[in-house]
């Protein structure tokens, strides 16, 4: 999107139809974002459980994702493939269930986020190692045999 189109869009605003189309197209993502925001508020203000359970579960999830990345990744892949293969009405129902979980037991939602964080940490460290193994070592300026004035 060009800069002029973006500034025109900001000046005009977003229509209700555009919001509805966006929400239909990205319904799972919209429900996930809403569930995270509601879960953070619910946990922060001690509605049903406090932030201590949330921090514990996100930490345990991240540790499990780092130590056992393959089984965790397979389980998360099955969970999200199941969610995306459903019809739109079923996706809305699953999104509403996710929001209810975020209100009453947000630590479960944040535990899954911890699992995602652990597996992505493992993925990116493997990727960084593979990238550095294929790069040739750089020579510093001091390694050259030429003299400078």
JOTA-V747247 format. One record per backbone hydrogen bond with DSSP energy under -1.0 kcal/mol. CO is the residue of the C=O (numbers start at 1). NH is the residue of the N-H. E is the energy in kcal/mol with one decimal. If there is no record, write none. Layout:
CO|NH|E ; CO|NH|E
This chain:
2|6|-2.0 ; 3|7|-2.3 ; 4|8|-2.5 ; 5|9|-2.3 ; 6|10|-2.2 ; 7|11|-1.9 ; 8|12|-2.6 ; 9|13|-2.4 ; 15|19|-1.8 ; 16|20|-2.5 ; 17|21|-2.5 ; 18|22|-2.3 ; 19|23|-2.6 ; 20|24|-2.3 ; 21|25|-2.3 ; 22|26|-2.6 ; 26|30|-2.4 ; 27|31|-2.5 ; 28|32|-2.0 ; 29|33|-2.4 ; 30|34|-2.5 ; 31|35|-2.6 ; 32|36|-2.4 ; 33|37|-2.4 ; 34|38|-2.8 ; 35|39|-2.8 ; 36|40|-2.3 ; 37|41|-2.2 ; 38|42|-2.8 ; 39|43|-2.4 ; 40|44|-2.6 ; 41|45|-2.2 ; 42|47|-2.3 ; 50|54|-1.0 ; 51|55|-2.7 ; 52|56|-2.2 ; 53|57|-2.6 ; 54|58|-2.4 ; 55|59|-2.0 ; 56|60|-2.7 ; 57|61|-2.5 ; 58|62|-2.0 ; 59|63|-2.5 ; 60|64|-2.5 ; 61|65|-2.4 ; 62|66|-2.0 ; 63|67|-2.8 ; 64|68|-2.5 ; 68|72|-1.6 ; 69|73|-2.6 ; 70|74|-2.3 ; 71|75|-2.3 ; 72|76|-2.6 ; 73|77|-2.4 ; 74|78|-2.2 ; 75|79|-2.1 ; 76|80|-2.6 ; 77|81|-2.5 ; 78|82|-2.2 ; 79|83|-1.8 ; 80|84|-2.4 ; 81|85|-1.7 ; 87|91|-2.2 ; 88|92|-2.2 ; 89|93|-2.0 ; 90|94|-2.7 ; 91|95|-2.3 ; 92|96|-2.3 ; 93|97|-2.3 ; 94|98|-2.2 ; 95|99|-1.9 ; 96|100|-2.3 ; 97|101|-2.6 ; 98|102|-2.0 ; 99|103|-1.6 ; 100|104|-2.4 ; 101|105|-2.1 ; 105|108|-1.4 ; 106|110|-2.3 ; 107|111|-1.6 ; 108|112|-1.7 ; 109|113|-1.7 ; 110|114|-2.0 ; 111|115|-2.0 ; 112|116|-2.3 ; 113|117|-2.4 ; 114|118|-2.6 ; 115|119|-2.3 ; 116|120|-2.3 ; 117|121|-2.3 ; 118|122|-2.0 ; 119|123|-2.3 ; 120|124|-2.7 ; 121|125|-2.1 ; 122|126|-2.0 ; 123|127|-2.2 ; 124|128|-2.2 ; 125|129|-2.1 ; 126|130|-2.3 ; 127|131|-2.0 ; 128|132|-2.2 ; 129|133|-1.8 ; 130|134|-1.2
